[in-house]
Amino acid sequence: MARKGMLLVYTGDGKGKTTASLGVTLRALGRGMNVKYFQFIKSPDRTYGEGLALQKLGLEMVQLGVGFTWTKTPEEHRLALQKAWKVVKAALQDESIDLLVLDELNNALAISRFPIDDVLPLAEVLEAIQNRPQTMHVVITGRSAHPSIVALADLVSTIDATKHYYEDQDVKAMKGLEF
């Protein structure tokens, strides 16, 4: 029986979207699948616990961004998004990939502080996802999933924020929990 590639989307304001994608990644790796994992916003200049763990399992988590949108100039972000899209667009055509994780793609597509459609065109993203190899699974994470991404998806999980120590207890990000 031929496998159909699924599009899974994890979105919402709650904590756990990347964590959900990591769960899928672990399952796929455990089954011997070829997995590629890209992050659109996080910078390679920082170290993340999930990246260290995947590295121990033989998978490189590739950070394609330059960090939070308020820490760099719009041009730095635009250049990073342009380069990221070239890498990801090629991966979406690679028939050897069983699972492609596009962590924070929703966040990138939702940027409104500066123009991005010329460097990360939504129409082109949608077309590339639709025209990927038929057996490739794709996971997209991040807040504010675009309605067009939601419409394409086979699964959409919205993670709500019911209670979080950032807001409720003024606790900063903690090593091992957030990074």
ABEGO torsion letter per residue (X at the ends): XBBBBBBBBBBEABBGAAAAAAAAAAAAAAAGBBBBBBBAABBAABBBAAAAAAAAAGBBBBBABAEBAAABBAAAAAAAAAAAAAAAAAAAABAABABBBBBGAAAAAABAABBAAAABBAAAAAAAAAABBAABBBBBBEBGBBAAAAAABABBBBBBBABBAAAAAGBBBBBGAAX
